[in-house]
């Protein structure tokens, strides 16, 4: 995948994730913001901040959450950014991470 293809896939994935998080924010009680290509999710109780951002040089989307870093690469078979270890897509992983933070089952 070249830089232009990565940017296209990344923009589509992050825009879709942001819209999904916006619709879930009121229901689950967290704040979401998008700035300069990165998405920030902030929780009041318990307090935490997650950051989802593109890493263009390595063509990945990185998530910083729960004192860990998750690196997702493009999977053409799934047409999605995927965590190699588990096979979870970007939205599936974010639902799992938000759910762990809130202590409840969250599906995005």
Secondary structure as UniProt FT lines:
FT   HELIX           3..28
FT   STRAND          30..35
FT   TURN            36..37
FT   STRAND          38..44
FT   TURN            45..46
FT   STRAND          47..55
FT   HELIX           56..58
FT   STRAND          60..65
FT   TURN            66..67
FT   STRAND          68..75
FT   TURN            76..79
FT   STRAND          80..83
FT   TURN            84..86
FT   HELIX           90..102
//
